[in-house]
Amino acid sequence: MEIPAVNVANSYGDLLPALGGSFEQLFQPSVLLLLLLGVLIGGIVGFLPGVGALVTLTLMLPFTFTMSPFESFALLLGAYAVIATTGDLTSILIGVPSHPDSAALIMDGYPLAQQGQATRAMGAAVASGTIGALIGAAALALSVPIVRPLVLELGSPETFMLAMLGVAVVGSVSGRSILKGVIGGGLGLILAAVGTNAQTGVPRFTLDSLYLIDGIPLVPIAVGMFAIPELVDMHRRRTSIALERRTDNSSAWQGVLDTFRYRGAMVRGSLIGVGIGTVPGVGGAVSQWMSYGSAVAASKTPEKFGKGAMEGVIAPGACNNSKEGGQLIPTVAFGLPGSAAMAILLGAFLIQGLNPGPEMLTTHLDVTFFMVLVLVVANVVGSALCFPLLKYIALITFVRGELLVPFILVLVLVGAASSNGVMEDVLLALAVGVIAWLMKWYGWPIVPVLLGLVLGQTAETNLSISINVHGATWLYRPVVLVLMAVIVLAVALAYRSRRRGMPMDGIEDEGEDSRSRPGTLIGSAFVVLITLAVLAEASSFTFAARIYPQIIAVVTLVCALLLIGRTLWVRNREEASDDAESHGTAGSPASYVDAGLAYLSGTDVLTPAGSAQAVSHLVETQEAPLAHDVSTKRTLSGFAWCFAAAMVIWVVGFVPCVFVLTGLYLRFVAKLSWLKALIIAVTFAVTFDAVFVEFLRLQLPPTLLDVPLL
Amino acid sequence: MRRSLTAALVMSLVAVAGCGGGAEGKSAEPKSDYYRGKTIKILVPFAPGGSSDVVARLVARELPANLPGKPTIVVENLPGGGGAIAFQRLARGKSDALTIGVATSGNVLRHLLKEPGHDYPLETMPLIGAVPGTDVTVVRSAIAKDLDSLLKVDDVVTGGNTAPGSQLALVHQFGTALWGLKLKQVFGFEGIGDVATALERKEVDMATPTDIGYIPTYKPLVDSGKFTAVWQDGVVEASGEITRAPAVPDIPTLHEEYKRIKGTEPSGVDWDAYRILVATGTVASALFAHADTDPKHVKTLRDAFQKMAASPEWAAQTQKSFSYQVAVASTEAGEAALKEINATEPEVVKLLQGSSKK
């Protein structure tokens, strides 16, 4: 049962006429108009945290019933292509990911915005995204004749190995202590095991809650993890995002030039996006971190990462737009959606009566090529449209933080709630926000947790299928062996760049603050408790359901105990705060990643060795350090505002919450006059209602009191 | 072309106004109706994009024109808990006939098996209408080129499926058991498309897609000779008879084949369990209203649903999307299937409950 050779021959033979046909379709007025419309809508919606591609495409789907396939894909793909671009801009501007796929842009993009270089960073993100999209589209076009045999080579064992490759990235994003990174990744994998186990039907770690029975949703986690700590810190800091109060004298063109200067990072990011995008289940939430990690590993100046390295923006930016071409490959060739947004696109295929599979590469080849063209045109048009606006968009980083907080908070909460439309989504995002804040405060990296959560299910499922189907022989499959070698290489590269990083003056000593050691101990103790609870609960499962979480929990537990042991017994401060591998390598790229993470939460929330120094000089120039008690009080009140907002949503709903929160916050925190606060609150509430309730028709949580408002 | 231009125009207007329309339907219709100017919400218990979602959206699109007062209908995707979250919300909501829930066969089955969270009163919720579905059993042609040669296979046959306890997994298990086939099911595939690819990769030997998933993904590979469709489970008619589903009229039902090959009517508790599973397939996508809905509104909705199914628009759109005209179950057939499901013997429920966990 080999792939019929005739498919391959046909697709080569039909290549040119099909390409011609797709060009012809592109220049139909209705197609061009819909493409433009898609680009505009996608460009605007892409900015909104948590709403993103899924809601937009879902909303558009019903309109495509009466369209031709070309019109339908012009609209949907046009929007989808641009959402990735503007989503990246949100990460850069306010340090909040508009969706999980753009979180890596925060690492260096947000520090650049804080340095008053938002325009340049956005210029680089847009430019690298455009070129990435072109590379992705080219990959899609070139892969047409070989795509089916190619994807058929990627079975469950290969998918599992790719997930492991994603896990190996933990090394690049785990800060100074690899041990802490591994523990974070382990916790993420445990979180991914929550819910009904796909292999056995056994509900695991659901705390008897219906909400958790399908597992932990990604969007509230990703949004809460990055956004809530940043919001609380904006509330605490009371400054604009750009800490240096001067105008942004960077230009978007600089960003474009940077993209070409760091073309290695751009090309690698693009290729990783295409390659990983091709694998359903691994996808965009991982490939961005892989490309970020590759940029760190390949950089000659790894110490700049986390402080605003242009490569740290360019690599994931390129990856985010190239992955669409990659994700389309399995969607078109097999009907396997690589992401939730691709699943909706698959719905559009169905509506058109198109069968993803061999037909798309033979009789409907013109549609496939048309999609390539749409990706290219939408990206170019979208970038051209937003490019001249970047300068103005960047002005948001010069607005007083207090004026932004209520708006961002509302967008974050509505983004979280839109994943299941229940109150638990909102509460989960807030709880994760508190935990993420504590982790940053105590010097624990948060990105490994996200990676573990994203990859956990793919890893377990594909490992289980591999063993069930192939026995132990899956280990000897050629692609598996190649991937093993790649993983070893990736780890070695990350390690080498860690060692190579030049220590900055005195950084090892300066950054070691009083929180590091108790933070390590308290955190590890919590991890021990969690893993013991997991092991206790898992003992009641059937063997097939418990073996995987048990292995993860034991490894995590051992790492946590090791960390406690080291911290307690090693007298030397330097060694005590770290594990053996990173000893003496402070100032390595990883420590700057930490610095970046810490940066997100401001100067006096800095944690591990090295970070404080890396950042403090930037901040002290324009901001007098806050007194400790003021800082604590404001942090607590920041969380209080978040929870109060959630309570209002729970009792009377989102629209009243928008009004009350905005009005009170602007009056009492931002100190606007009652009149101004009231006017802004009413305007925002009405706009919110119009956009989210009436137009996007988001499913919002049911309220305790049924108050018909507006 | 012109229609889509209009659609584009409407969308851009909507986008600019930032407001979801709904004011245009105030033209001349004399009767004053309950639904005039109102919005009906259809709760869909799965993520957007799949074939069942497309069916629900198609209903949302075509139903308003057939309802007096031409209300707006919106779809809300509320995935989670195998339909529990959407149906809990429906059951706890208002009985004003403005919220309708779509149940899948898995939904109905989980309610029957009393799985956690599925304690909403489905048996008293009025059925508005149902799109019946069937499951098709597909095998790699390298394993068997027809059912008769499949039955001679002595080795264990590996079946790929999404999750244990799903309607598809159970119907596959009980169907193959009736033939005495040795089946090992591998779970964890994302969807029936992934199983098709696993079949192509020879990772598994057998799959059981629904008809609506079979047609786009499996049928081309069956037509090319790579896969073989060996039987379908069929749908239960109002008379209680199992017949071929209209989507796949060429594939015989297991019941037909059983009589042909074994020469007898199937019987026994395994057969009873299998029959119940086929009945849940008959309500593959079923619309339910709140238990306390005014019977007047139920009738309005039911009539509109049947009128919609008979409309040329429905025929044309389903032909375009699914390459066959999707027929809906008559109200009687849908109610008969639900009645049979609700009257399942406790012994059969227990058997199915025991089979739904690995």
Interface residues (C-beta under 8 A of the other chain):
Chain A: M1 P4 Q28 S30 L33 L34 L37 L40 I41 L54 L57 T58 M60 L61 P62 F63 F65 T66 M67 S68 E71 L75 V151 L152 G155 S156 T196 A198 Q199 T200 G201 V202 P203 D208 L210 Y211 I213 D214 P280 G281 F334 G335 L336 P337 A340 A343 I344 L345 L346 G347 F349 L350 I351 Q352 G353 L354 N355 P356 G357 P358 E359 N420 G421 V422 E460 T461 N462 S464 I465 N468 V469 H470 T542 A544 T687 A690 V691 E694 F695 R697 Q699 P702
Chain B: M1 R3 S4 L5 A7 A8 V10 M11 S12 V14 A15 G18 C19 G20 A47 P48 G49 G50 S51 D53 V54 R57 L58 A60 R61 V74 V75 E76 N77 L78 P79 G80 G81 G82 A84 I85 Q88 R89 R92 G93 P116 G117 R140 S141 A142 T158 T162 A163 P164 G165 K184 V186 F187 G188 F189 E190 G193 D194 A196 T197 A198 E200 R201 K202 E203 V204 I215 P216 T217 K219 P220 L221 S224 K226 Q317 Q319 K320 S321 F322 S323 S356 K357 K358
